[in-house]
């Protein structure tokens, strides 16, 4: 096939572009596919809204495919397409350049997008360090929480002892293995919910407290007003100690292992 293509171009007025139809178009197809996969997978994994870059990186395949049809086609196909060789070369090269330009532009601008994380449990995207429903994903948590596995299942069988007591209301809230603090009546799967609906400064999903088998840990769930323990803002996961005062919105809660 290679010899057929070379002989064909020697007999035409475009021998200078024979490289494109010998190996150039096939190499271009491979590069375009690789670049488009990079753009698609990178943007998807980071929940980046890069629809334009995705389209511009993959659509040039349509412009290169006619060249591939000529390269892989029979002698009859080559004769039929002979009058369009220069056109095929130009549009194929344009498509190749568009794909490279789109991929390079994406790589340069990807860091400027508002990067979001995707919760592996609830399959939702969110901004910030903690998933509003399941704060299991954090780029830089101080003590990352890991969902129970076979190795840690023994901890789930241990009794959970922990309470939050409202300093002003004296309301007692029993903590579960997984407790969401916020407003509203939304369902959170197996998580328990402590509702602070009377505090307008509390986000719908404000914070989360988990029990790892030995102690309770708290993390903010990207709330507007933040979560504080003993006056310090919570970043990542913070281990709760007896008597710690948690501030959620304008509500203060005291943590204790016993009522």
N, C-alpha and C positions, 0 to 999 in steps of 0.2 A: 504493500500500500504506500509506503514511504517513497519508493522509486516511482510509482505511478504519479504521485502528487508532484514530485520534483520534475519529472518529464513533462507533466502538464503545464507547469509554470514556465519552463524553458520555452515552451511553444506559445506563451502568451506575452502580453506587453507589461506584465507586472511581476517579474521574477524577484524583485526586491522585497515583496511581502510574502514570499513563499514560507518563511519561517513561521508566520502566524498560523497557517493552515497545516503545517507539519507537526508542530508541537505547541505553538504559542496559545492557541485557543483552548487546548486541553489543560495546559498549565493554568491559564486564566480561570477556567471553570473551577479547578481545585482550590485556587487562592480565594476566589469569591465565596465559595462554600465555606471555607475555613473562617474567613472574616465575618461572614453573616452568622455563623455559629457562635463566634466570640461575642458579637453584639447582642444576639438573642439571649444566650445563656448568662452573660454578665449582667445585662439589664434586668432579666427576669429574677435572678438570684438576689438582686438588691432592690427589687420593686421600683426600678427607675422607669418613668414614663417616656420611653424612647421609641415611640411608634414610627416617627419619621426616619430615624436612623436605621431601624429594622427594615423598613420598606426600601430605603435607598441602598442598603447593603445587599439585599437579596434580589431585588427586581432586575438588576443588570444581567442576570442569567438569561433573561428573555432576549437580550441583545447579542449574547455570545453564542447561544444555541444554534442559530443558522450557520455560523462558521463551522461548528462541530458537525452539523449535518453534512456539510460539504466534505469535511475531512474524512468522515467515516462512511460516506456514501459511495456508491458504485461509480464506475466510469460514466455511465449514462447520467447519473445525478450530477456529476461534476460538469459534464458538457452542458446540461440544462442551466446550471447556476453560473457558468463561466462569465456571462455578461455582467454579473453582479459582484464580481470578486472584490473590486475596490470598495463598493458599498458595504459588503459584508465585513471587510477589514476595518473600515472606519467606525461602523456602529458597534462592532465587537470591542474595539479598542476604547471607544467612548464608555461603553458599559463597564469595562474593566477599571477605567479611571474613576468613574462615579463610585463604584464599590469601595475602592481604596480610599477615596476622599471622604466618603461617608463614615468609614470605619475609623479613620484617623481623627476626624472631627468628633466622633463619639468618644474616643479614647481621651481626647483633650478636654472635652466638656463633661464627661461622666462625673467628675468630682464636684462639679458645680450644681448638680441636681440635689434636691432634698432626699438624701438616701433614707430609705425605710428598711426595716427588718421584717421578716416574715416569721410568724409564730409557727413552729413545726407541729404543734398540737391542734390549734384551731384554724390553721391555714388562713390567717388574716395578716395584712400588712399594717405596720404602725410606725410612727415616728418616736424617737427617743430610745431609751435603753430598755424599757420594760413593756412587754405586751400588756395591754389593758385588761385582758382576760386571764392570761396565763403568763406570768412574768418569768418564764423560763429561758428567754433569750435576752442576752445582754452582751454588747461588744466588750465591755470592760468591767464586769461585776467584781466586787471585792471578794465575795464568796458565792460563786455561781450555784444556783439551785439545779439539781438534776432530777427529772421525774423518776419515780420508783422503777427499779428494774428487778430482775431475779436476784441480783446480789444484795439489793437493799430492801427487799420485800419484808425481811424479818423486822425492820424498824416499823413498818406499817402495822404490825401486830401489837406494838407496844401501846399502852394507854396514853392518850393525849391529855395532859393537864395544863391548862392555861386559861386565863381570863383577862378581859379588858373591862375595867370599871370606870364609868364616866365620873370625872372628878366633880362636875357640877350636878349632874343628874343622879349619880350613884347607880345608874343602870348597869347591870352585870351582863356581859356578853361572853359566852363560852366559846373558846377557840377550838376549831376542828383541825384536822391534818392540813387542810387547805382552806383558808378563809379570805374572802374578798371584802374590803371595806369601801363603801360608797353610798350612792343614792339610788333610788328607784327599785323596781321589783324584777330586774332582768334575771334570767336564768344563766347560771355559769357551770353547767354540767354537774360534776361531783363536788364543786366548791361550795362552801357555806358562805352566807352573806350577812354582814353586819351593816344594817341600814342606818344612815345618819341623815335622813331626809329633811330634818328641820334645819340643817346647817347649809345655807345657800352657797357657802364657799367650798363645799365638798363636791368633788367631781363624781360623775356617775360611777366610774370605776376609779377609785382614788389610790388604794394601796392593797397590798396582798401580804398575808402572813402564812408561812408554811411551817410545818413541824418535821424536822429531819430525823426524828427518832430519839433525839436527846435534848433539843432546844428549839425554840421558835425563832424564825428569822422574818424580817419585814423588808419590803421593797416598795418604792413608790411606783405607781403605774402611769407615769407621764401625766400626772395631774397638773392643773393650772397653778394651784397654790403651794404644791409641794407637801412632803411629809417630813416631820421632824421628830427626833427622839432626844429628849433632854436638851432641847434647844438647838441641836445640830441637824442640819438638813441631811436626809437619807439619800445617798448615792450608791446604787448597787444594792447589795444585800447587807443588812445590819442585824447582828444577833441581839436578841432581847434579853435583858437581865432583870431579875426581880426588882420591882419598884420603878422601872423605867416609865417615863411619862411620854406618851405619844401624842403629837398634835396633828390632827387631821382637819384642815380648814380652820374653824374657830373652836373646834371641839377637842378637849384634852381627855385622854384616856390613860389610866394607869395599868401597867402590865403586872400581873401576879400569877404565880403558879397555883396558888390556893385562894379560895374565896375569902 
